[in-house]
């Protein structure tokens, strides 16, 4: 297991992590749940070799996984419960 695969395996420990090299120097990251659902993301060479970009990519993947698992709050819960009429002008 290479270093980048180890990193993703530690970050996404609930998933079976596999990586495949791409011709452009990036990787194809595959995350498999215990029930067999697979999520794939492409990471570019620059994303893997910049700590800031890698951090952003990991955050985006976490967000996408949470969204798929319906762990995000429902939009109605985020909106204000009070409704205000729009102002009218004469």
C-alpha positions as CSV (number, residue, x, y, z in Angstrom):
1,X,0.0,0.0,0.0
2,X,1.5,3.3,-1.0
3,X,1.6,6.4,1.1
4,X,-1.4,8.2,-0.4
5,X,-3.5,5.1,-0.1
6,X,-2.4,4.8,3.6
7,X,-3.4,8.4,4.2
8,X,-6.9,7.9,2.7
9,X,-7.3,4.6,4.5
10,X,-6.6,6.3,7.8
11,X,-8.9,9.3,7.0
12,X,-11.8,7.1,5.7
13,X,-11.3,4.1,8.1
14,X,-15.0,3.0,7.7
15,X,-14.4,2.3,4.0
16,X,-12.2,-0.1,2.0
17,X,-9.9,2.2,0.1
18,X,-8.3,1.5,-3.2
19,X,-6.3,3.8,-5.5
20,X,-5.4,3.5,-9.1
21,X,-2.8,5.6,-10.9
22,X,-3.9,7.8,-13.8
23,X,-1.8,8.7,-16.8
24,X,-1.8,12.4,-15.8
25,X,-0.1,11.7,-12.5
26,X,-3.3,11.8,-10.5
27,X,-5.2,8.9,-8.9
28,X,-8.7,7.4,-9.0
29,X,-9.8,7.0,-5.4
30,X,-12.4,4.3,-4.6
31,X,-14.2,4.0,-1.3
32,X,-16.3,0.9,-0.7
33,X,-18.8,0.6,2.2
34,X,-19.3,-2.7,4.0
35,X,-22.6,-3.1,2.1
36,X,-20.8,-2.8,-1.3
37,X,-21.6,0.8,-2.3
38,X,-18.7,2.4,-4.1
39,X,-17.8,6.1,-4.3
40,X,-15.1,7.2,-6.7
41,X,-13.2,10.5,-7.0
42,X,-10.4,11.6,-9.2
43,X,-7.6,13.5,-7.5
44,X,-5.1,15.5,-9.7
45,X,-1.4,15.4,-9.2
46,X,-1.5,19.0,-7.8
47,X,-4.1,18.0,-5.3
48,X,-2.0,15.2,-4.0
49,X,1.2,17.2,-3.7
50,X,-0.2,20.3,-2.0
51,X,-1.2,20.0,1.7
52,X,-3.8,22.7,1.4
53,X,-5.4,21.2,-1.8
54,X,-5.3,17.7,-0.3
55,X,-7.1,19.0,2.8
56,X,-9.8,20.7,0.6
57,X,-10.2,17.5,-1.4
58,X,-10.6,15.4,1.8
59,X,-13.2,17.9,3.2
60,X,-15.1,17.8,-0.1
61,X,-15.2,14.0,-0.1
62,X,-16.3,13.9,3.5
63,X,-19.1,16.4,2.6
64,X,-20.2,14.3,-0.4
65,X,-20.2,11.1,1.7
66,X,-22.3,12.7,4.4
67,X,-24.7,14.0,1.8
68,X,-25.1,10.5,0.3
69,X,-25.7,9.1,3.7
70,X,-28.4,11.8,4.4
71,X,-26.4,13.1,7.4
72,X,-26.8,16.7,6.3
73,X,-29.6,18.7,7.9
74,X,-32.7,19.2,5.9
75,X,-32.8,22.6,4.2
76,X,-36.1,23.4,6.0
77,X,-34.3,23.1,9.3
78,X,-31.7,25.6,8.2
79,X,-34.2,28.2,7.0
80,X,-35.8,30.7,9.3
81,X,-39.1,29.6,10.7
82,X,-40.5,33.1,10.5
83,X,-41.6,34.4,7.1
84,X,-41.7,38.1,6.4
85,X,-43.7,39.7,3.7
86,X,-41.7,41.5,1.1
87,X,-41.9,45.3,1.4
88,X,-44.3,47.1,-1.0
89,X,-43.7,50.5,-2.4
90,X,-46.4,53.0,-3.6
